[in-house]
Amino acid sequence: MRVKYFPDPDTALVEFTDKDGFETREISENVYADLDQDENLVNLTIEHAKTNGGLWEFSHQEILALRS
């Protein structure tokens, strides 16, 4: 997964795969999902990312499975 931020026009692109998008669906105002031909998520586009996506406080945390 990669997150790319474009300051002008304040847009974030969250890429989940290198596949090409086949169809774009509007999830909510300013949030769009690109799907492949099998309707798997390819990426998310968040417009006005600092306001709508909280990009100003972006962080990453990996959670490891607990051993039993």
C-alpha positions in Angstrom: 0.0 0.0 0.0 1.2 3.5 -0.9 -0.2 6.9 0.1 0.6 9.7 -2.2 -0.2 13.3 -1.3 -0.5 16.1 -3.9 -0.5 19.5 -2.1 -2.1 21.3 -5.0 -5.0 20.3 -5.2 -4.9 18.9 -1.7 -5.6 15.3 -2.8 -4.5 12.0 -1.3 -4.2 8.8 -3.4 -4.1 5.5 -1.4 -2.9 2.7 -3.7 -3.6 -0.8 -2.7 -2.4 -2.5 -5.9 -0.6 -1.8 -9.2 -3.6 -2.9 -11.2 -5.4 -0.5 -13.5 -8.8 0.9 -12.4 -11.8 -0.2 -14.5 -14.6 1.7 -12.7 -14.7 4.7 -10.3 -17.4 4.9 -7.7 -18.2 7.8 -5.5 -18.1 6.7 -1.9 -19.1 10.1 -0.5 -18.5 13.7 -1.4 -14.8 14.0 -2.3 -14.0 10.3 -1.8 -13.8 7.9 -4.7 -12.9 4.2 -5.1 -11.4 2.8 -8.2 -12.2 -0.9 -8.8 -10.7 -3.5 -11.1 -12.8 -5.6 -13.5 -13.6 -8.0 -10.7 -14.7 -5.2 -8.4 -11.7 -5.4 -6.2 -10.4 -2.2 -4.6 -7.5 -0.7 -6.5 -7.2 2.7 -4.9 -9.0 5.5 -3.0 -8.9 9.2 -3.9 -9.6 11.7 -1.2 -10.1 15.3 -2.4 -9.5 18.1 0.1 -7.5 15.5 2.0 -6.3 17.7 4.9 -9.9 18.6 5.7 -11.8 15.4 4.8 -9.1 12.7 5.4 -7.2 14.0 8.4 -4.0 13.8 6.3 -2.3 16.3 8.5 -2.1 13.6 11.2 -1.4 10.5 9.0 0.5 7.7 10.7 1.0 4.0 10.1 1.0 1.2 12.7 1.5 -2.5 12.0 -0.4 -4.9 14.3 1.2 -8.3 14.8 -0.9 -11.4 15.5 -0.8 -12.6 19.1 0.5 -16.0 19.8 -1.7 -18.4 21.7 
